[in-house]
Every structure is written in structure tokens, then in C-alpha cells.
Amino acid sequence: MTIDIYAANAQARRLQEEAASLLNVKRNLLNMKGTLEQGWQATEMNYLNNAISDMEREIGTIVDALQSLSADISSTASQLKREEEEREAAKAAGLLAKKGS
């Protein structure tokens, strides 16, 4: 079985794109939080700020996981491809050695 390193890297890039998109969501949440704080001075703001902070933390956790998974996919695909090439080279060298005998 051969590994399609290009497909694996495309999947890793897609995860990075999703992480970047989530970071945009996080930035928008922070902007919205700031805007609300400027225009709304009520007791409920404490609850809203806590909820937004919880969302920020969750998004950060998901972004970290996506970035880690992306890196793992790329490095594992590269390692598997290298191992595959080494096996093929060893097999070819074995065949050449048999023909040379």
C-alpha cells in the first residue's frame, strides 16, 4: 500500500485553514465583547463576559488540537513515505544482488 503524501498534506492544510478560521471567530468574539462592554453597563454583562471567555477557551483548545493533528498528519505521512521508499530500495538492492550472483 502506498501513501498519497500529497493527499495527506492537503488534509493537513485543510485542518490549518479550519484553525485559522476559528481564530477569526475568536477575534470577532473579542471585538464583540469590547463593543458590548462599551455600550452596555448591566449586571448581565458579567454572565455574558463569562460565556464569551468560556467560548474563547474552547476555541483555543480546538485550534491547538487542529494544529497538532495537522502537524501529526504531515510528519506521519512523510515518515511512512520515507519507510516505503526505503523498503522499495532494499527490495531493489536485493533483486540486483541476486541478478549479480
Contacts in CASP RR format, 6 or more apart in sequence:
PFRMAT RR
TARGET T0000
AUTHOR 0000-0000-0000
METHOD contacts of the structure
MODEL  1
MTIDIYAANAQARRLQEEAASLLNVKRNLLNMKGTLEQGWQATEMNYLNN
AISDMEREIGTIVDALQSLSADISSTASQLKREEEEREAAKAAGLLAKKG
S
2 84 0 8 1.000
3 77 0 8 1.000
3 80 0 8 1.000
3 81 0 8 1.000
3 84 0 8 1.000
5 77 0 8 1.000
5 78 0 8 1.000
5 81 0 8 1.000
8 73 0 8 1.000
8 74 0 8 1.000
8 76 0 8 1.000
8 77 0 8 1.000
9 73 0 8 1.000
9 74 0 8 1.000
9 77 0 8 1.000
11 73 0 8 1.000
12 70 0 8 1.000
12 71 0 8 1.000
12 73 0 8 1.000
12 74 0 8 1.000
12 77 0 8 1.000
13 70 0 8 1.000
15 66 0 8 1.000
15 67 0 8 1.000
15 69 0 8 1.000
15 70 0 8 1.000
15 73 0 8 1.000
16 66 0 8 1.000
16 67 0 8 1.000
16 70 0 8 1.000
18 66 0 8 1.000
19 62 0 8 1.000
19 63 0 8 1.000
19 66 0 8 1.000
19 67 0 8 1.000
19 70 0 8 1.000
22 59 0 8 1.000
22 60 0 8 1.000
22 62 0 8 1.000
22 63 0 8 1.000
22 66 0 8 1.000
23 59 0 8 1.000
23 63 0 8 1.000
25 59 0 8 1.000
26 56 0 8 1.000
26 59 0 8 1.000
26 60 0 8 1.000
26 63 0 8 1.000
29 52 0 8 1.000
29 55 0 8 1.000
29 56 0 8 1.000
29 59 0 8 1.000
30 52 0 8 1.000
30 56 0 8 1.000
32 52 0 8 1.000
33 48 0 8 1.000
33 49 0 8 1.000
33 52 0 8 1.000
36 45 0 8 1.000
36 48 0 8 1.000
37 45 0 8 1.000
37 49 0 8 1.000
END
